[in-house]
Amino acid sequence: MNFLSMKYFLTLAEEKNFTRAAEKLHITQQTLSAHIGGLEKEVGTKLFVRHVPLELTDSGAVFLRYARIFSRNELALKRELSDVSGQYKGILRIGIAPCRGRVQLPEVIGSFRETYPHVSIRLHEMANEDIWNALKRDEIDVAMARVLGELPGIAHRPWMEEEIVLLVSKDLAKGLWGEETGRIFMPEGQRKRGLSLRFADCPFLLNSEEDIAGALARKLFRDAGFSPWIAVESENMETLLDLCLMGKGAYFCPKNLVKALLTPENREKLYVLEFPDGKYGLSFGYLKNSHRWKIIEKWMDAVLHDHE
């Protein structure tokens, strides 16, 4: 039994389909089938029920549990040898929200890979809660997200502060509130305690409740005592930001994203409301393993240096 057979088994167990698994592994179906057949012969039992989709046998489920352990140990071995030799190489798996990654990471990835050319970066772009779940399952090495609370076996390191603001195009505001607009929108930097009932007739562009901005929006709606008119709901912040600029609705959005993605001219077209509950911290997260790959620490240092 070898690590390659373990890799083939794990991929097939994940894909539940010989064709997809072979494509993902960049091998032929015949090669994959031969490896799985050889593995089953070696362990003396069938590992898959061969119907569509493939299903693990009881023996296959047991084998999967140990194959994952072997896979993690193989990865840990390679990384520890990399640390000892000082020749850093491997794949660094990072979990981050899509738009946050676009705003925060391109420059730091470029400079990091100049320093460590044999380290590949694999970005896993997901919603905040999904990032922490992926870290718990050891599917990523570093989480870059809002901390949801104490998670067993996970260490945190502060990264940066972020703020959610409400954006409303000046054309939409004028159409809704006319001369009242000036009393609704305070100068930027002055925080409102919450939404007023005037916003009950305003269309909103929302992220899901699992998203940080979406969760804050719904809290403000509950506190204000009205059900929002949701014009569009999406996980794509850039799409919602464009719709907001077009005057199609008010949008709760990270302030740093607004600054990064919009030109000064477009930012001038928007009113911005800030709230006391809008600020929150983002952190790095990583598993408390007996041996932590040194490149994880070097990545966090590089990101913090770039953010200074």
C-alpha positions as a printed NumPy array, in Angstrom:
array([[  0.   ,   0.   ,   0.   ],
       [  1.358,   3.443,  -0.913],
       [  0.48 ,   7.127,  -0.672],
       [ -0.5  ,   7.258,  -4.37 ],
       [ -3.164,   4.579,  -3.906],
       [ -4.453,   6.497,  -0.871],
       [ -4.681,   9.668,  -2.971],
       [ -6.595,   7.874,  -5.719],
       [ -8.966,   6.309,  -3.194],
       [ -9.647,   9.633,  -1.441],
       [-10.375,  11.411,  -4.714],
       [-12.757,   8.682,  -5.848],
       [-14.51 ,   8.679,  -2.461],
       [-14.969,  12.441,  -2.79 ],
       [-16.148,  12.487,  -6.419],
       [-18.202,   9.247,  -6.282],
       [-17.586,   8.861, -10.001],
       [-14.698,   7.232, -11.881],
       [-14.822,   9.694, -14.788],
       [-14.714,  12.837, -12.643],
       [-12.104,  11.401, -10.286],
       [ -9.834,  10.372, -13.181],
       [-10.151,  13.841, -14.734],
       [ -9.314,  15.481, -11.424],
       [ -6.27 ,  13.218, -11.01 ],
       [ -5.209,  13.673, -14.67 ],
       [ -5.091,   9.911, -15.269],
       [ -7.182,   7.496, -17.326],
       [-10.203,   5.692, -15.891],
       [ -8.43 ,   2.417, -16.58 ],
       [ -5.462,   3.469, -14.467],
       [ -7.716,   4.594, -11.63 ],
       [ -9.784,   1.397, -11.798],
       [ -6.627,  -0.73 , -11.735],
       [ -5.315,   1.089,  -8.633],
       [ -8.628,   0.739,  -6.78 ],
       [ -8.863,  -2.922,  -7.777],
       [ -5.324,  -3.521,  -6.538],
       [ -6.116,  -1.748,  -3.286],
       [ -9.216,  -3.873,  -2.737],
       [ -7.205,  -7.012,  -3.444],
       [ -4.551,  -5.925,  -0.957],
       [ -6.995,  -5.248,   1.877],
       [ -9.091,  -8.28 ,   1.008],
       [-12.477,  -6.602,   0.708],
       [-14.548,  -4.39 ,  -1.597],
       [-14.307,  -0.671,  -0.828],
       [-16.98 ,   0.642,  -3.233],
       [-20.428,  -0.449,  -4.334],
       [-20.145,   0.105,  -8.073],
       [-23.39 ,   1.794,  -9.018],
       [-24.099,   5.435,  -9.942],
       [-23.183,   7.331,  -7.873],
       [-20.467,   5.201,  -6.276],
       [-21.055,   4.331,  -2.646],
       [-18.613,   3.253,   0.019],
       [-19.067,  -0.165,   1.543],
       [-18.835,  -0.491,   5.316],
       [-15.206,  -1.506,   4.814],
       [-14.734,   1.481,   2.521],
       [-16.022,   3.859,   5.212],
       [-13.504,   2.449,   7.686],
       [-10.739,   2.649,   5.095],
       [-11.701,   6.275,   4.334],
       [-11.234,   7.272,   7.965],
       [ -7.717,   5.854,   8.078],
       [ -6.857,   7.076,   4.563],
       [ -7.539,  10.629,   5.711],
       [ -5.2  ,  10.121,   8.661],
       [ -2.506,   8.749,   6.362],
       [ -2.994,  11.688,   3.99 ],
       [ -2.659,  14.243,   6.791],
       [  0.451,  12.489,   8.104],
       [  1.995,  12.437,   4.637],
       [  1.388,  16.175,   4.297],
       [  2.799,  16.83 ,   7.781],
       [  5.888,  14.747,   6.964],
       [  6.588,  16.661,   3.753],
       [  6.116,  20.008,   5.481],
       [  8.29 ,  19.17 ,   8.465],
       [ 11.064,  17.979,   6.143],
       [ 10.647,  21.226,   4.207],
       [ 11.073,  23.212,   7.424],
       [ 14.148,  21.241,   8.501],
       [ 15.839,  21.668,   5.11 ],
       [ 14.899,  25.352,   4.836],
       [ 13.788,  24.73 ,   1.251],
       [ 10.18 ,  25.764,   1.619],
       [  7.868,  24.131,  -0.897],
       [  4.348,  22.817,  -1.063],
       [  0.794,  24.122,  -1.384],
       [ -0.5  ,  26.705,   1.096],
       [ -4.304,  26.512,   1.298],
       [ -5.994,  29.775,   2.311],
       [ -9.667,  30.326,   3.106],
       [-11.02 ,  33.843,   2.529],
       [-14.196,  35.57 ,   1.331],
       [-14.091,  36.206,  -2.457],
       [-14.224,  40.004,  -2.541],
       [-11.984,  40.328,   0.505],
       [ -9.416,  38.18 ,  -1.271],
       [ -9.587,  40.349,  -4.372],
       [ -9.038,  43.524,  -2.373],
       [ -6.444,  42.312,   0.131],
       [ -4.358,  39.566,  -1.464],
       [ -3.039,  40.161,  -5.033],
       [ -0.063,  42.297,  -4.031],
       [  0.922,  40.219,  -1.011],
       [  0.656,  36.974,  -3.008],
       [  2.931,  38.435,  -5.664],
       [  5.631,  39.497,  -3.214],
       [  5.273,  36.315,  -1.132],
       [  5.887,  34.074,  -4.129],
       [  8.945,  36.082,  -5.079],
       [ 10.369,  35.215,  -1.656],
       [  9.103,  31.615,  -1.656],
       [  8.901,  30.585,  -5.332],
       [  8.365,  26.901,  -4.555],
       [  5.259,  27.531,  -2.466],
       [  1.993,  27.508,  -4.42 ],
       [ -1.028,  29.407,  -3.131],
       [ -4.431,  27.758,  -3.351],
       [ -7.301,  30.115,  -2.508],
       [-10.548,  28.636,  -1.224],
       [-13.072,  31.477,  -1.523],
       [-16.097,  30.901,   0.706],
       [-18.538,  32.499,   3.108],
       [-17.278,  33.222,   6.624],
       [-18.785,  30.198,   8.398],
       [-17.719,  27.846,   5.594],
       [-14.121,  29.005,   6.022],
       [-14.018,  27.946,   9.678],
       [-15.709,  24.637,   8.902],
       [-13.111,  23.954,   6.201],
       [-10.325,  24.699,   8.686],
       [-11.827,  22.301,  11.248],
       [-11.879,  19.602,   8.557],
       [ -8.221,  20.36 ,   7.734],
       [ -9.181,  21.318,   4.158],
       [ -7.335,  24.639,   4.442],
       [ -4.215,  25.716,   6.348],
       [ -5.105,  29.335,   7.155],
       [ -8.472,  30.99 ,   7.68 ],
       [ -8.705,  34.748,   7.099],
       [-12.12 ,  35.663,   8.438],
       [-14.229,  37.004,  11.266],
       [-13.913,  34.832,  14.372],
       [-17.2  ,  33.164,  15.308],
       [-16.137,  32.372,  18.874],
       [-13.864,  29.873,  20.537],
       [-13.338,  26.811,  18.346],
       [-11.633,  23.741,  19.861],
       [ -8.226,  23.023,  18.385],
       [ -8.002,  26.333,  16.493],
       [ -5.63 ,  29.209,  17.305],
       [ -6.233,  32.815,  16.266],
       [ -4.041,  35.762,  15.429],
       [ -5.48 ,  39.291,  14.878],
       [ -5.326,  40.517,  11.285],
       [ -7.269,  43.744,  10.682],
       [-10.433,  45.685,  11.474],
       [-13.245,  45.964,   8.957],
       [-16.435,  48.032,   8.923],
       [-19.832,  47.518,   7.316],
       [-21.567,  50.685,   6.077],
       [-24.871,  51.339,   4.328],
       [-24.598,  52.783,   0.823],
       [-27.439,  54.625,  -0.902],
       [-27.095,  56.362,  -4.249],
       [-27.879,  60.064,  -4.076],
       [-30.379,  59.713,  -6.933],
       [-32.291,  56.966,  -5.084],
       [-32.246,  58.977,  -1.837],
       [-33.565,  62.075,  -3.578],
       [-36.368,  60.061,  -5.179],
       [-37.371,  58.517,  -1.847],
       [-36.986,  61.381,   0.589],
       [-36.57 ,  64.607,  -1.372],
       [-35.765,  67.541,   0.914],
       [-35.704,  65.221,   3.935],
       [-32.527,  63.542,   2.633],
       [-30.142,  65.896,   4.409],
       [-31.64 ,  65.035,   7.802],
       [-31.369,  61.306,   7.155],
       [-27.745,  61.158,   6.06 ],
       [-25.273,  62.511,   8.583],
       [-21.757,  63.571,   7.577],
       [-19.454,  60.562,   7.149],
       [-17.762,  59.694,  10.435],
       [-20.88 ,  60.4  ,  12.509],
       [-22.504,  57.119,  13.471],
       [-26.236,  56.482,  13.537],
       [-27.684,  54.353,  16.318],
       [-29.828,  52.44 ,  13.849],
       [-32.139,  52.672,  10.861],
       [-35.167,  54.946,  10.987],
       [-38.617,  53.887,   9.778],
       [-38.058,  56.101,   6.736],
       [-36.07 ,  53.178,   5.307],
       [-39.14 ,  50.902,   5.349],
       [-39.971,  52.008,   1.784],
       [-36.392,  51.733,   0.534],
       [-35.411,  48.75 ,  -1.654],
       [-32.43 ,  46.801,  -0.297],
       [-29.679,  44.761,  -1.91 ],
       [-28.635,  42.077,   0.563],
       [-26.121,  39.342,   1.108],
       [-27.391,  36.208,   2.861],
       [-27.754,  36.083,   6.638],
       [-24.643,  33.858,   6.798],
       [-22.598,  36.802,   5.487],
       [-21.331,  39.427,   7.958],
       [-22.944,  42.324,   6.08 ],
       [-26.2  ,  40.409,   5.654],
       [-26.333,  39.551,   9.354],
       [-25.776,  43.184,  10.416],
       [-28.467,  44.374,   7.993],
       [-31.064,  41.998,   9.42 ],
       [-30.203,  42.998,  12.986],
       [-30.758,  46.654,  12.086],
       [-34.087,  45.809,  10.443],
       [-35.245,  43.95 ,  13.564],
       [-34.146,  46.8  ,  15.83 ],
       [-35.963,  49.331,  13.619],
       [-39.141,  47.232,  13.661],
       [-39.792,  46.767,   9.943],
       [-39.458,  44.036,   7.34 ],
       [-37.158,  45.108,   4.507],
       [-38.137,  45.334,   0.864],
       [-35.466,  43.036,  -0.591],
       [-34.993,  43.907,  -4.251],
       [-32.039,  41.555,  -4.852],
       [-30.264,  38.968,  -2.687],
       [-26.86 ,  37.641,  -3.783],
       [-23.489,  36.493,  -2.455],
       [-21.683,  38.543,  -5.115],
       [-20.713,  41.839,  -3.512],
       [-19.472,  43.369,  -6.744],
       [-22.807,  42.784,  -8.486],
       [-24.713,  44.341,  -5.582],
       [-22.308,  47.269,  -5.49 ],
       [-22.936,  47.94 ,  -9.183],
       [-26.699,  47.757,  -8.639],
       [-26.377,  50.177,  -5.739],
       [-24.552,  52.664,  -7.964],
       [-27.398,  52.339, -10.487],
       [-29.869,  53.36 ,  -7.776],
       [-31.572,  49.962,  -7.578],
       [-31.319,  49.678,  -3.82 ],
       [-29.436,  50.429,  -0.609],
       [-26.557,  48.088,   0.148],
       [-24.675,  47.085,   3.316],
       [-21.052,  46.638,   2.287],
       [-17.514,  46.558,   3.758],
       [-16.121,  50.082,   3.638],
       [-12.679,  48.974,   2.445],
       [-14.304,  47.216,  -0.528],
       [-16.028,  50.447,  -1.533],
       [-12.718,  52.292,  -1.458],
       [-10.894,  49.579,  -3.397],
       [-13.473,  48.894,  -6.114],
       [-15.027,  52.285,  -6.807],
       [-13.439,  55.341,  -8.367],
       [-13.57 ,  58.612,  -6.4  ],
       [-16.155,  59.839,  -8.915],
       [-18.434,  56.865,  -8.223],
       [-17.976,  57.166,  -4.469],
       [-19.235,  60.744,  -4.753],
       [-22.528,  59.374,  -6.068],
       [-23.238,  57.587,  -2.785],
       [-24.396,  58.489,   0.688],
       [-22.682,  56.487,   3.439],
       [-24.194,  55.614,   6.813],
       [-22.03 ,  54.213,   9.621],
       [-23.321,  52.287,  12.65 ],
       [-21.864,  51.536,  16.11 ],
       [-22.199,  47.778,  15.47 ],
       [-20.563,  48.007,  12.053],
       [-16.958,  47.468,  13.145],
       [-15.485,  44.028,  13.785],
       [-12.126,  42.292,  13.791],
       [-10.788,  39.826,  11.26 ],
       [ -8.312,  37.151,  12.282],
       [ -6.073,  34.454,  10.952],
       [ -6.962,  30.979,  12.142],
       [ -4.92 ,  27.776,  12.043],
       [ -5.022,  24.346,  13.621],
       [ -3.094,  23.734,  16.836],
       [ -1.034,  20.882,  15.402],
       [  2.01 ,  19.426,  17.128],
       [  4.008,  20.78 ,  14.203],
       [  2.847,  23.93 ,  12.419],
       [  4.329,  24.425,   8.97 ],
       [  6.635,  27.448,   9.208],
       [  5.315,  28.833,   5.931],
       [  1.963,  29.498,   7.661],
       [  3.693,  31.877,  10.084],
       [  5.621,  33.494,   7.228],
       [  2.386,  34.015,   5.293],
       [  0.684,  35.725,   8.234],
       [  3.741,  37.947,   8.772],
       [  3.747,  38.901,   5.071],
       [  0.053,  39.839,   5.112],
       [  0.444,  41.951,   8.255],
       [  3.53 ,  43.68 ,   6.825],
       [  1.643,  44.466,   3.606],
       [ -1.267,  45.894,   5.608],
       [  0.883,  48.343,   7.585]])
